[in-house]
């Protein structure tokens, strides 16, 4: 008779409630949920709304809901064997997804050269990354700082700045980027402004004829300046467009947005692969 007792009877009593492993699971899940949701809310308050922010917000909210309804979920889990299988399957799928993110991040790290390592180039192409109130956002500012450093090391290279008008803005990213470089001592005669693009693919595609009009051919040695996390995908797109002389130059990513940017790049890389951009 005891052996035939329902799973719920065996697993929802006082011993299960005092299970130290379950308590640890709940605490870890609660800490992860607070960290992810808190980080997302801070970035949203600063005007950041993208996949790399929304996914942690959703995951953090889901984690906190699981913690709040933990007892009921454990009761449901043990009511039927099928429920236990679904519980295990769900967590296994989530673990595999996390593993795929970590593998992608490991491949993404260490991409690109530092400005002092770049051989002579004819042009420097700086990819856009967002503006606010007519100024570069922190990620874009780091790219422009890196481009300015490279431009001072290579005084004959043209500098192409790329990006259209962001939502809520009146100036193109290209125009904002050009002004930033002018403020940092780069001569206006060196700037090539592309102000229509809305993606990495279009950044490169639309800046190409502007550079050709200034005597820089597609096969010429060029430096591609972007954030370290973005370079792997950007270089894949450059190769797809026949820009055989492109060299990757890495700009650091601000710590406050680093992991959100990495997560967004995970999904962007998948999208680029599905669209045949890389």
C-alpha positions in Angstrom: 0.0 0.0 0.0 2.8 2.4 0.9 4.6 1.7 -2.4 1.5 2.7 -4.3 1.2 6.1 -2.7 0.9 9.0 -5.2 4.1 10.8 -6.0 2.5 14.0 -4.7 2.1 12.4 -1.2 5.7 11.3 -1.1 7.2 14.6 -2.3 5.1 17.5 -0.9 5.4 16.7 2.8 7.6 18.4 5.4 10.8 16.6 4.3 10.4 18.0 0.8 9.8 21.5 2.2 13.0 21.2 4.3 15.0 20.0 1.3 18.2 22.1 1.4 18.8 21.6 -2.3 15.4 23.0 -3.2 16.0 26.0 -0.8 19.3 26.6 -2.6 17.6 26.4 -6.0 15.0 29.0 -5.0 17.7 31.4 -3.6 19.8 31.1 -6.7 16.8 31.6 -8.9 15.7 34.6 -6.9 19.2 36.2 -7.1 19.4 35.6 -10.8 15.9 37.0 -11.4 16.6 40.1 -9.4 20.0 40.7 -11.1 18.5 40.2 -14.7 15.4 42.2 -14.1 17.2 45.0 -12.2 19.8 45.3 -14.9 17.1 45.5 -17.6 15.1 48.1 -15.7 18.1 50.3 -15.2 19.0 50.2 -18.9 15.4 50.8 -19.9 15.3 53.9 -17.7 18.3 55.1 -19.7 16.5 54.6 -22.9 17.9 51.3 -24.0 15.2 49.1 -25.6 16.5 46.1 -27.6 16.6 42.4 -27.6 19.7 42.3 -25.3 17.6 44.2 -22.7 14.2 42.7 -23.2 15.4 39.0 -23.0 17.0 39.5 -19.5 13.8 41.3 -18.4 11.6 38.4 -19.5 14.0 35.8 -18.0 14.3 37.7 -14.8 10.5 38.1 -14.5 10.0 34.4 -15.2 12.6 33.4 -12.6 10.9 35.5 -9.9 7.5 34.1 -10.8 8.8 30.5 -10.5 10.2 31.4 -7.1 6.9 32.9 -6.0 4.9 29.9 -7.1 7.6 27.3 -6.3 5.4 25.2 -3.9 2.5 25.0 -6.4 4.9 24.2 -9.2 6.5 21.4 -7.2 3.1 20.0 -6.4 2.2 20.1 -10.1 5.5 18.5 -11.0 4.9 15.5 -8.8 1.3 14.9 -9.6 2.1 12.9 -12.8 5.2 11.5 -14.3 4.4 13.4 -17.5 4.5 16.6 -15.6 7.9 15.7 -14.2 9.2 14.9 -17.7 7.9 18.3 -19.0 9.7 20.0 -16.0 13.0 18.2 -16.8 12.6 18.9 -20.6 12.0 22.6 -20.0 15.1 23.1 -17.8 17.2 20.9 -20.1 16.2 23.0 -23.1 17.0 26.2 -21.2 20.4 24.8 -20.1 21.2 23.9 -23.8 20.3 27.4 -24.8 22.6 28.9 -22.1 25.4 26.6 -23.3 24.9 27.8 -26.9 25.1 31.4 -25.7 28.4 30.7 -23.8 29.9 28.9 -26.8 29.0 31.8 -29.1 30.5 34.3 -26.6 33.7 32.2 -26.5 34.0 32.5 -30.3 33.2 36.2 -30.2 35.9 37.2 -27.7 39.4 38.2 -28.9 38.3 39.5 -32.3 40.0 42.4 -33.9 43.3 44.4 -33.8 44.2 47.4 -31.7 44.9 50.7 -33.6 48.7 50.4 -33.3 48.6 46.9 -34.8 46.8 48.0 -38.0 49.0 48.2 -41.2 48.6 51.1 -43.6 45.0 51.4 -44.9 43.3 53.7 -47.4 40.1 54.1 -45.4 38.6 53.6 -42.0 35.0 52.5 -41.9 33.2 53.2 -38.6 29.9 51.3 -38.0 27.0 53.1 -36.3 25.5 52.0 -33.0 22.9 54.5 -31.8 22.6 58.2 -30.8 20.6 60.1 -28.3 19.8 63.8 -28.2 22.3 64.4 -31.0 25.2 62.7 -29.3 26.7 59.2 -29.6 25.6 56.6 -27.1 28.4 55.1 -25.0 29.0 52.1 -27.3 29.2 54.3 -30.4 31.5 56.8 -28.5 33.9 54.0 -27.8 34.0 53.1 -31.5 34.6 56.7 -32.5 37.4 57.1 -29.9 39.1 54.0 -31.4 38.6 55.4 -34.9 40.1 58.8 -33.9 43.1 57.0 -32.4 43.6 55.0 -35.6 43.1 58.1 -37.7 45.8 59.9 -35.9 48.2 57.0 -36.5 47.2 56.9 -40.2 46.9 60.6 -41.3 46.2 59.8 -45.0 43.3 57.5 -44.5 39.7 58.6 -45.2 37.1 58.0 -42.5 33.7 56.8 -43.4 31.0 57.2 -40.7 27.8 55.2 -41.2 24.3 55.3 -39.9 20.8 56.6 -40.6 18.4 58.5 -38.4 17.6 56.7 -35.1 14.0 56.6 -33.8 13.2 59.9 -32.0 16.3 61.7 -33.5 16.5 64.4 -36.2 20.1 63.9 -37.3 21.6 60.8 -38.9 24.1 58.7 -37.0 26.6 59.6 -39.7 26.2 63.3 -39.1 26.5 62.9 -35.3 29.6 60.7 -35.7 31.2 63.2 -38.1 30.7 66.0 -35.6 32.2 64.0 -32.8 35.3 63.2 -34.8 35.6 66.9 -35.8 35.5 67.8 -32.1 38.3 65.3 -31.5 40.7 66.9 -34.0 39.9 65.0 -37.3 39.9 67.2 -40.3 36.7 67.6 -42.3 38.4 66.8 -45.6 39.0 63.2 -44.4 35.3 62.5 -43.6 32.9 60.5 -45.7 29.4 60.6 -44.3 26.8 57.9 -45.0 23.5 58.8 -43.4 20.9 56.5 -44.8 21.7 52.9 -43.5 19.7 51.1 -40.9 21.8 47.9 -40.4 25.4 46.6 -40.5 24.8 45.2 -44.0 23.6 48.6 -45.2 26.4 50.5 -43.4 28.9 48.7 -45.6 26.8 48.5 -48.7 25.9 52.3 -48.8 29.3 53.6 -47.8 31.1 51.6 -50.5 30.1 53.8 -53.5 30.9 56.9 -51.4 34.5 55.6 -50.8 34.8 54.6 -54.4 34.0 58.2 -55.4 37.0 59.3 -53.3 39.3 56.7 -55.0 39.0 53.8 -52.5 38.2 50.6 -54.3 36.4 47.6 -52.7 39.7 45.6 -52.7 41.7 48.3 -51.1 43.1 47.9 -47.6 40.6 49.3 -45.2 40.0 49.1 -41.4 36.6 48.2 -40.1 36.0 49.8 -36.6 33.3 48.3 -34.5 32.7 47.0 -31.0 34.7 43.9 -30.1 31.5 41.8 -29.7 30.2 42.9 -33.2 33.3 42.3 -35.2 32.8 38.6 -36.0 29.5 39.2 -37.7 30.5 42.5 -39.3 33.6 40.9 -40.9 31.4 38.1 -42.2 29.1 40.6 -43.8 32.1 42.5 -45.3 33.5 39.3 -46.8 30.0 38.5 -48.3 30.1 41.9 -50.0 33.5 41.3 -51.5 35.4 43.7 -49.3 38.5 41.6 -49.4 40.9 44.1 -47.9 39.0 44.8 -44.7 40.8 44.5 -41.4 38.9 44.3 -38.1 39.6 46.9 -35.4 38.1 46.3 -32.0 36.6 49.1 -29.8 35.9 48.2 -26.1 32.3 47.8 -24.9 31.3 49.8 -21.8 30.8 47.4 -18.8 27.3 48.7 -18.1 25.9 47.4 -21.4 28.5 44.7 -22.2 26.6 41.5 -21.4 23.3 42.9 -22.8 25.1 43.8 -26.0 26.7 40.3 -26.2 23.2 38.7 -25.8 21.7 41.0 -28.5 24.6 40.0 -30.8 23.8 36.3 -30.2 20.3 36.9 -31.8 21.6 39.3 -34.4 24.1 36.7 -35.6 21.4 34.1 -35.9 19.3 36.6 -37.9 22.2 37.4 -40.2 22.8 33.7 -40.8 19.1 33.1 -41.7 19.0 36.1 -44.0 22.2 35.0 -45.8 24.2 38.1 -44.8 27.2 36.1 -43.6 
